[in-house]
């Protein structure tokens, strides 16, 4: 039941953002992992003009020879590094199994949970028996009180999700929050017209029937029709992904009486008490109009339909912990039909992800000790500070920002807190009960443990040392409620950072992505938070108008791009990430110039100037391709633009790129100077 509706995390599909400073010029005399100085020249495509399609100029050779693995929806550096992290975590788990005494009680928890997952024969032998006590709870419901009790119980589906987040008005303390939930597919899959989406809806309805039949639920066909109709009605009332990005509209704190007035059909006192959050004086009512509509649907829908809906979702949500027929059915719909993935991943790989999700920091603590050298953490300083100085220069030199807003922006910039590698304290999992051979039970107890962990934190001041990603995660994020940027250990490696690469390469890759994460503090939503993470306005009306003009122009540019035939990028949905990309690469370029002021002008290497290497590195950091089905789904929900447009759509606004590659009028990406967007 925990939700996180306001904390911005980079999408796992983006899978990059990191930080370590570029080293001195003689670093490139050692062996870089890619090419001779950090750029894979064989990845480029001859004959493509940089000004026509810079992503293909940098990556077309790689794209032509690279096939997406049958068990994946995409290929690229993010997948490569994630695979490497999985192999390293597997070594840890194998060692735990071979030497349990070295790892104590936590090692036994991890070992027993992982062994339960890998025991396919035992899972098959149990059949549907593990489901019975949970489905019995649903079957026993005989009124809306019992139904809502399950809505607020960990592990059960609900049209309203309840959890905790830092209070927007005072981010040093927690508040309860409620938001929309309960759909099996992305909202727009229920609503968009066209053959593709008709096919998704038909396949989902068949999947609903199949899952019920596998679980031995009678009248599966009729119930599938009713469940599909209910979810479609829910989707029609729920907020779109772009609406759900608007922090100001999400910010609707209500006392209990306010909740009861806006959505009187829900028993809010019961929901909050069952969730353990009845002591919260207010509840942040996000997506408030959707919750009002969900209340009306609650009483307009037959109780039996709600019970059938909950039974289906319980089985579907936990299908991976059940016999192979359930697991295969879930894969065939969600991965194969919706994302185009052809083959289920090896079981041990999925087991690694299960362990990362359930006992992630216990595994992460060992991962850090084995695979994260202290020197990497120590090297962070120069690059971070060069990026901070770059943003300082760019904010100070901004022509559209007035003095009052500029002063406030610099205060926020100074307050940025970078966190590198791993938490200072790890989660204590000793209260989590793990039983070897009880896979579904372990999964349910893990969810309950996480919920109780949140409840234990609720009465206390917000702990700024907590992490939202494990150290073995190949990703990074910015949290506007704490003004922190976080870079897990697993991302601190080539190609994003290579200690033996040319400095231009490191600044173009990880420098731009560190700048991206810092830029989230100043994107269209992050800019509404102050230096301490408080939701507050530090903008004058004039600066706000100028900012909206520039960001609106960037959104309009992205609205024109069509990565998949018939489906364009949503400029409003992706605006925050596009602002981060644009500000990130421009700040990183400025930081690279600062680096050269300290260490000397960049030489020509491999026939490329330092500026050319910088922009090529930036483009190769987004060396990624997706299956069309996955790309189509992500265009509906993902706030990140596809990789090609994170390069081409951004660089056509960057003046230094034009100079580096002699981009002229008539080139396809050329924009006249007055049409180029410069924000930070």
SULVENKA-V197686 format. One record per pair of residues at least 12 apart in sequence whose ideal C-beta (glycine too) atoms are under 10 Angstrom apart, sorted by the first residue. I is the first residue (numbers start at 1). J is the second residue. Records with the same first field share a line. If there is no record, write none. Layout:
I = J  J
This chain:
1 = 151  152  153  154  155  156  158  160  161  162  163  164  181  271  274  275  276  277  447  448  450  451  454
2 = 154  161  162  163  164  165  177  275  447  450  451  453  454  455
3 = 160  161  162  163  164  165  176  177  178  179  180  181  284  286
4 = 161  163  164  165  177  179  468  479  481
5 = 161  163  165  177  178  179  180  181  244  247  250  284  286  287
6 = 165  166  168  177  179  244  245  247  250  251  284  286  479  480  481  525  529  535
7 = 165  166  468  477  478  479  480  481  482
8 = 245  247  477  478  479  480  481  517  520  521  523  525  526  576  577  580  639
9 = 468  469  475  476  477  478  479  486  639
10 = 469  475  476  477  478  486  513  516  517  520  577  580  639  640
11 = 475  477  577  634  637  638  639  640
12 = 78  82  469  473  474  475  638
13 = 73  74  76  78  79  475  624  626  630  631  634  638  640  642  643
14 = 78  475  476  513  516  577  581  622  624  638  639  640  641  643  646
15 = 74  76  77  78  79  80  81  82  473  474  475  476  490  491  496  624  640
16 = 76  77  78  81  474  475  476  491  495  496  509  510  512  513  516  621  622  624
17 = 474  475  476  477  478  485  486  487  488  491  496  510  512  513  514  515  516  517  518  520  580  584  621
18 = 81  376  380  383  420  474  475  476  487  488  489  490  491  492  493  496  497  509  510  511  513  514  517  621
19 = 376  379  380  381  383  384  387  418  420  421  476  485  487  491  492  496  497  506  510  511  513  514  515  517  518
20 = 375  376  377  378  379  380  381  382  383  384  420  487  491  492  493  496  497  498  499  506  510  511  514
21 = 379  380  381  382  383  384  385  386  387  497  499  503  506  507  510  511  514  591  595
22 = 38  379  382  383  386  497  498  499  501  502  503  504  505  506  507  508  509  510  511  591  592  595  599
23 = 379  382  497  498  499  500  501  502  503  506  599
24 = 503  599  600
25 = 502  503  596  599  600  602  603  605
27 = 498  499  500  501  502  503  506
28 = 498  500  501  502  503  504  505  603  605
29 = 500
30 = 498  499  500  501
31 = 498  500  501
32 = 494  495  498  499  500  501  502  505
33 = 493  494  495  498  499  500  501
34 = 77  494  495  498  500  501  505  617  620  623
35 = 495  501  502  505  606  620
36 = 500  501  502  605  606
37 = 498  500  501  502  503  504  505  605  606  608  613  617
38 = 494  495  497  498  500  501  502  503  504  505  506  508  509  605  613  616  617  620
39 = 58  495  501  502  504  505  508  509  605  606  608  612  613  616  617  619  620
40 = 58  59  61  62  495  616  620  623
41 = 61  606  607  608  616
42 = 61  62  65
43 = 58  59  60  61  62  63  64  65  66  616  619  620  623
44 = 56  57  58  59  60  61  62  616  619  620
45 = 57  58  59  60  61  62  63  64
46 = 60  61
47 = 60
48 = 60  61
49 = 661  662  663  664  666  667  668  669
50 = 612  615  616  619  651  657  658  660  661  662  663  667  669
51 = 651  652  657  658  661  662  663  664  665  666  667  668  669  670
52 = 648  663  666  667  668  669  670
53 = 644  647  648  667  668  669
54 = 615  616  618  619  644  647  648  650  651  652  657  661  663  667  668  669
55 = 619  620  622  623  624  642  643  644  645  646  647  648  649  651  669
56 = 619  644  647  648
57 = 615  616  619  647  648  661
58 = 615  616  617  618  619  620  621  622  623  647
59 = 76  616  619  620  621  622  623  624  625  643  644  647
62 = 75  76  620  623  624  625
63 = 75  76  623  624  625  644
66 = 623  624  625
67 = 625
68 = 340  341  342  625  626  627  630
69 = 83  341  342  343  345
70 = 341  342  343  344  345
71 = 331  335  341  342  343  344  345  346  349  350
72 = 335  339  340  341  342  343  345  626  627  630
73 = 335  336  338  339  340  341  342  626  627  628  629  630  631  633  634
74 = 339  340  341  624  625  626  627  630  631  634  643
75 = 623  624  625  626  627
76 = 621  622  623  624  625  626  643
77 = 474  494  495  496  509  620  621  622  623  624  643
78 = 474  475  491  496  621  622  623  624  643
79 = 474  624
80 = 474  494  495  623
81 = 474  475  490  491  493  494  495  496
82 = 349  352  353  472  473  474  475  490  491
83 = 349  474
84 = 371  474  490  493
85 = 352  356  367  371  470  471  472  473  474  488  489  490  491  493
86 = 345  346  348  349  350  351  352  353  356  472  474  490
87 = 349  352
88 = 352  366  367  370  371  472  490
89 = 349  351  352  353  355  356  360  363  364  366  367  370  371  470  472  490
90 = 114  348  349  351  352  355
91 = 366  367  370  371
92 = 107  110  352  355  362  363  364  365  366  367  369  370  371  472
93 = 107  110  111  113  114  115  118  348  351  352  355  363  366
94 = 111  114  348
95 = 107  111  366  370
96 = 108  109  110  111  112  114  115  355  362  363  366
97 = 110  111  114  115  118
98 = 111
100 = 112
102 = 366
103 = 362  366
104 = 430
105 = 362  429  430  434
106 = 359  361  362  363  365  366  426  428  429  430  432  434
107 = 362  363  366
108 = 434  436
109 = 355  358  359  362  429  430  432  433  434  442  446
110 = 355  358  359  362  363  366  429  434
111 = 355  434  436
112 = 434  435  436  437  438  442
113 = 351  354  355  358  359  432  434  435  436  438  439  442  443  445  446
114 = 348  351  352  354  355  358  359  363  434  436  442
115 = 351  434  436  437  439
116 = 321  351  354  434  435  436  437  438  439  440  441  442  443
117 = 320  321  347  348  350  351  352  354  355  358  439  442  443
118 = 347  348  351  439
119 = 436  437  439
120 = 323  324  327  347
122 = 436  437  438  439
123 = 321  322  323  324  326  327  437  439  440
124 = 322  323  324  325
125 = 323  437
126 = 322  323  437  438  439  440
127 = 216  322  323  325
128 = 214  215  216  315  322  323  325  326
129 = 440
130 = 318  321  322  323  438  439  440  441  443  444
131 = 214  215  216  217  311  314  315  318  321  322  326  440
132 = 215  216
133 = 440  441  444
134 = 150  153  155  156  310  311  314  315  318  440  441  444
135 = 215  216  217  307  310  311  314  315
137 = 149  150  153  155  156  310  311  314
138 = 150  156  306  307  308  309  310  311  312  313  314
139 = 217  307  310  311
140 = 307
141 = 303  304  306  307  310
142 = 303  307
143 = 303
144 = 265  266  267  270  298  299  303  306
145 = 267  270
146 = 270  303  307
147 = 267  298  303  306  307  310
148 = 160  265  266  267  268  270  271  274  298  306
149 = 267  270  271  273  274
150 = 274  306  307  310  314
151 = 181  182  266  267  270  271  274  275  298  306  310
152 = 267  270  271  272  273  274  275  276  277
153 = 274  275  448  451
154 = 274  275  444  445  446  447  448  449  450  451  452
155 = 313  314  317  318  440  443  444  445  446  447  448  451
156 = 310  311  313  314  317
157 = 181  182  183  184  306  309  310  311  312  313  314  316  317
158 = 180  181  182  271  294  306  309  310  313
159 = 180  181  182  183  230  231  234  237  238  266  290  291  293  294  295  297  298  301  306  309
160 = 178  179  180  181  182  263  266  268  271  285  287  290  291  294  295  298
161 = 177  178  179  180  181  182  275  286  287  291
162 = 176  177  178  179  181  268  271  272  274  275  276  277  280  283
163 = 176  177  178  179  275  277  284  451  454  455  458
164 = 176  177  275  276  277  280  284  451  454  455  457  458  462
165 = 177  179  284  286  454  462  481
166 = 461  462  464  479  480  481  482  533  534  535
167 = 253  280  282  284  462  481  533  534  535
168 = 247  248  250  251  253  284  480  481  528  529  533  534  535  536
169 = 251  253  282  284  534  535  536
170 = 461  462  532  533  534  535
171 = 462  464  479  480  481  482  483  529  530  532  533  534  535
172 = 461  462  464  482  532  533  534
173 = 458  459  460  461  462
174 = 277  280  454  455  457  458  459  460  461  462
175 = 253  277  280  281  282  283  284  458
176 = 253  271  272  275  276  277  278  279  280  281  282  283  284  285  458
177 = 250  253  277  280  282  283  284  285  286
178 = 252  254  259  263  266  268  271  272  275  277  283  284  285  286  287  288  291
179 = 238  239  244  250  284  285  286  287  288  290  291
180 = 234  235  237  238  239  244  286  287  288  289  290  291  293  294
181 = 234  238  287  290  291  294
182 = 230  231  234  235  238  294  309  310  313
183 = 231  232  234  235  238  313
184 = 204  207  208  227  228  231  235  309  312  313  316  317  333  334
185 = 197  200  201  203  204  207  231  235  333  334  338  633  636  637
186 = 200  235  241  338  633  634  635  636  637  638
187 = 231  234  235  236  237  238  239  240  241  244  290  636  637
188 = 200  235  240  241  570  633  635  636  637
189 = 201  204  231  232  235  338  632  633  636  637
190 = 204  228  231  232  233  234  235  236  238
191 = 232  235  236  238  240  636
192 = 567  636
194 = 566  567
195 = 566
196 = 564  565  566  567  628  629  632
197 = 632  636
199 = 337
200 = 333  337  338  629  632  633
201 = 228  231  232
202 = 228  337
203 = 332  333  336  337  338
204 = 224  227  228  231  333  334  337  338
205 = 221  224  225  227  228  229  231  232
206 = 221  224  228  329  333  337
207 = 224  312  316  329  330  332  333  334  337
208 = 220  221  223  224  225  226  227  228  231  308  309  312  313  316  333
209 = 221  222  223  224  225  227  228  312
210 = 224  316  325  326  328  329  330  332  333
211 = 224  311  312  313  314  315  316  319  322  325  326  329  330  333
212 = 224  227  308  311  312  315  316
213 = 325  329
214 = 315  319  322  323  325  326  328  329
215 = 311  312  314  315  316  319  322  326
217 = 308  311  312  315
219 = 308
220 = 308  312
222 = 308
223 = 304  305  307  308  309  311  312
224 = 308  312
226 = 301  302  304  305  306  308  309
227 = 305  306  308  309  310  311  312  313
228 = 309
229 = 301  305
230 = 297  300  301  302  305  306  308  309
231 = 309  312  313
233 = 293  294  296  297  300  301
234 = 290  293  294  297  301  309
236 = 290  293  297
237 = 287  289  290  291  292  293  294  296  297
238 = 287  289  290  291  293  294
239 = 286  287  288  289  290  291
240 = 570  572  573  636  637
241 = 570  572  573  574  636  637  638  639
242 = 555  570  571  572  573  574  575  639
243 = 287  289  290  572  573
244 = 286  287  290  573  637  639
245 = 523  524  525  572  573  574  575  576  639
246 = 524  525  528  572
247 = 286  480  524  525  526  527  528  529  535
248 = 525  528  535  537
249 = 286  287  288  289
250 = 284  285  286  287  288  525  535
251 = 284  285  286  288  528  535
252 = 282  283  284  285  286  287  288  289  291
253 = 280  281  282  283  284  285  286
254 = 268  282  283  284  285  288
255 = 268  280  281  282  283
256 = 268  269  272  278  280  281  282  283
258 = 282  283  285  288
259 = 271  272  282  283  285  288  291  295
260 = 295
261 = 292
262 = 285  288  289  291  292  295
263 = 285  288  289  290  291  292  293  294  295  296  298
264 = 292  295  296  299
265 = 292  294  295  296  297  298  299  300
266 = 291  292  294  295  298  299
267 = 298
268 = 283  285  295
271 = 283
275 = 451  454  455
276 = 451  452  454  455  456  458
277 = 454  455  458
279 = 455  458  459
280 = 458  459
315 = 329  330
316 = 329  330  333  334
317 = 330  443
318 = 330  439  440  443  444  447
319 = 331  333  334
320 = 347  350  354  439  440  443
321 = 354  438  439  440  441  442  443  444
322 = 439  440
324 = 344
327 = 344  347  350
328 = 344
330 = 344
331 = 343  344  345  350
332 = 344
334 = 633
335 = 629  630
336 = 629
337 = 629
338 = 629  630  632  633
339 = 626  627  628  629  630  631  632  633  634
340 = 626  627  628  629  630  631  632  633
341 = 627  629  630
342 = 627
352 = 472
354 = 439  442  443  446
355 = 470  472
356 = 469  470  471  472  473
357 = 443  446  447  450  470
358 = 429  432  434  442  443  445  446  447  449  450
359 = 427  429  432  434  446  449  470
360 = 426  427  429  467  469  470  471  472  473
361 = 422  423  425  426  427  428  429  467  469  470  471  472
362 = 426  427  428  429  430  432  470
363 = 426  470  471  472
364 = 421  422  423  426  427  467  469  470  471  472  473  488  489  490
365 = 422  423  425  426  427  470  471
366 = 471  472
367 = 422  470  471  472  488  489  490
368 = 421  422  423  426  470  471  472  488  489  490
369 = 422  471
371 = 471  472  489  490  492  493
372 = 420  421  422  471  472  488  489  490  492  493
373 = 421  489  492
374 = 421
375 = 499
376 = 420  421  489  492  493  497  499
377 = 420  421  422  487  489  492
378 = 420
379 = 420  492  497  499
380 = 418  419  420  421  487  492  497  514
381 = 418  420
382 = 591  594  595  598  599
383 = 418  497  503  506  507  510  511  514  515  588  591  595
384 = 416  418  420  485  487  511  514  518  591
385 = 418  591  594
386 = 507  511  514  515  587  588  590  591  592  593  594  595  597  598
387 = 413  416  418  485  507  510  511  512  514  515  517  518  519  584  587  588  590  591  592  594
388 = 413  414  416  418  514  515  518  587  591
389 = 413  587  590  591  594
390 = 507  511  515  518  586  587  588  589  590  591  592  593  594  595  680
391 = 409  410  412  413  416  515  518  519  521  522  583  584  586  587  590  591  680
392 = 409  410  413  414  587  590
393 = 587  590  591  593  594
394 = 413  515  583  586  587  590  678  679  680
395 = 407  409  410  412  413  522  587  680
396 = 409  410
397 = 590
398 = 543  546  678  679  680
399 = 546  678
400 = 542  543  545  546  547  549  550  678  679
401 = 539  540  542  543  546  547  679  680
402 = 539  540  541  542  543  546
403 = 540  543
404 = 538  539  540  542  543
405 = 527  538  539  540  541  542  543  544  546  547
406 = 540  543
407 = 538
408 = 530  531  536  537  538  539  540  543
409 = 521  522  527  531  538  539  543  680
410 = 531
411 = 530  531  538
412 = 483  521  522  526  527  529  530  531  532  533  538
413 = 483  518  521  522  531  680
414 = 531
415 = 483  484  521  530  531  532  533
416 = 478  483  484  485  517  518  521  531
417 = 464  479  482  483  484  485  486
418 = 484  485  486  487  514  517  518
419 = 464  465  467  476  479  482  484  485  486  487  488
420 = 485  486  487  488  489  492
421 = 471  486  487  488  489  490  491  492
422 = 467  470  471  472  488  489
423 = 465  466  467  469  470  471  486  488
424 = 465  466  467
425 = 463  465  466  467
426 = 467  470  471
427 = 449  450  453  466  467  470
428 = 453
429 = 446  449  453
431 = 445  448  449  452  453  456
432 = 445  446  448  449  450  452  453
433 = 445  446  448  449
434 = 446  449
462 = 481  482  533
463 = 482
464 = 479  481  482  483  484  533
465 = 482  484
466 = 479  482
467 = 479  484  486  488
468 = 484  486  488
469 = 486  487  488  490  491
470 = 488  489  490
471 = 487  488  489  490  491  492
472 = 488  489  490  491
473 = 486  488  489  490  491
474 = 488  489  490  491  492  493  496
475 = 487  488  490  491
476 = 488  491  492  496  510  513  514  516  517
477 = 517  520
478 = 516  517  518  519  520  521  523  526  576  580
479 = 517  520  521  526  529  533
480 = 520  521  523  525  526  527  528  529  530  533  534  535
481 = 526  529  532  533  534  535
482 = 529  532  533
483 = 521  526  529  530  531  532  533  534
484 = 517  521  533
485 = 514  516  517  518  519  520  521
486 = 517
487 = 510  513  514  517
491 = 510  513
492 = 510
494 = 506  509  510
495 = 509  510  617  620  621  623
496 = 509  510  511  512  513  514  617  621
497 = 509  510  511  513  514
498 = 510  617
501 = 613  617
502 = 602  603  605  606  608  610  613  614  617
503 = 592  595  596  599  602  610  613  614
504 = 589  592  595  596  602  603  605  608  609  610  611  612  613  614  615  616  617  618
505 = 605  610  613  614  616  617  618  620  621
506 = 588  592  595  614  617
507 = 585  588  589  590  591  592  593  594  595  596  602  610  613  614  617  618
508 = 585  588  589  592  610  611  612  613  614  615  616  617  618  619  620  621
509 = 588  614  616  617  618  619  620  621  622
510 = 588  617  621
511 = 584  585  587  588  589  590  591  592  595  614  617  618  621
512 = 580  581  582  583  584  585  586  587  588  589  591  592  614  615  617  618  621  622  646  650
513 = 580  581  584  585  588  618  621  622
514 = 584  587  588  591
515 = 580  581  582  583  584  585  586  587  588  589  590  591  680
516 = 577  579  580  581  582  583  584  585  587  588  646
517 = 580  584
518 = 580  583  584  587  588  680
519 = 576  577  579  580  581  582  583  584  585  586  587  679  680
520 = 576  577  579  580  583  584
521 = 533  580  583  680
522 = 547  579  580  583  679  680
523 = 551  575  576  577  578  579  580  581  582  583  679  680
524 = 547  548  551  552  554  555  572  575  576  578  579  679
525 = 575  576  579  639
526 = 576  579  580
527 = 539  543  544  547  551  576  579  679  680
546 = 679
547 = 579  679  680
549 = 677
550 = 579  582  677  678  679  680
551 = 571  572  575  576  578  579  582  677  679
552 = 571  572  575  677
553 = 571  653  675  676  677  679
554 = 571  574  575  578  579  581  582  649  650  653  677  678  679
555 = 569  570  571  572  573  574  575  578  579  677
556 = 571  572  677
557 = 569  571  578  645  649  650  652  653  671  675  676  677
558 = 570  571  572  573  574  575  577  578  641  645  649  650
559 = 571  572  574
560 = 649
561 = 574  641  642  644  645  648  649
562 = 635  645
563 = 626  628  631  632  634  635  641  642  643  644  645
564 = 626  628  629  630  631  632  633  634  635  642
565 = 628  632
566 = 632
567 = 628  631  632  633  635  636
568 = 635
569 = 635  638  640  641  642  645  649
570 = 635  636  637  638  639  641
571 = 641  649
572 = 639
573 = 635  636  637  638  639  640  641
574 = 635  638  639  640  641  642  645  646  649
575 = 639  641
576 = 639  640
577 = 638  639  640  641  646
578 = 639  640  641  645  646  649  650  653  677  679
579 = 677  679  680
580 = 639  640  646  650  679  680
581 = 618  622  640  641  645  646  647  649  650  651  653
582 = 646  649  650  651  653  654  676  677  678  679  680
583 = 650  678  679  680
584 = 618  650  680
585 = 614  615  618  646  647  650  651  653  654  656  657
586 = 650  653  654  655  656  657  678  679  680
587 = 680
588 = 614  617  618
589 = 611  614  615  618  654  655  656  657  660
590 = 656
592 = 610  611  613  614  656
593 = 610  611  614  656
595 = 610
596 = 610
602 = 614
608 = 660
609 = 659  660  661
610 = 660
611 = 656  657  659  660  661
612 = 657  660  661
613 = 660
614 = 656  657  660
615 = 647  651  654  656  657  660  661
616 = 660  661
618 = 646  647  650  651  654  657
619 = 643  644  646  647  648  650  651  657
620 = 647
621 = 643  646  647
622 = 641  642  643  644  645  646  647  648  650
623 = 643  647
624 = 642  643  644  646
625 = 642  643  644
626 = 642  643
647 = 669
648 = 668  669
649 = 669
650 = 677
651 = 663  669
652 = 667  668  669  670  671  675  676  677
653 = 669  671  675  676  677  678  679
654 = 676  677  678
655 = 673  676  678
657 = 669
658 = 670  671  673  676
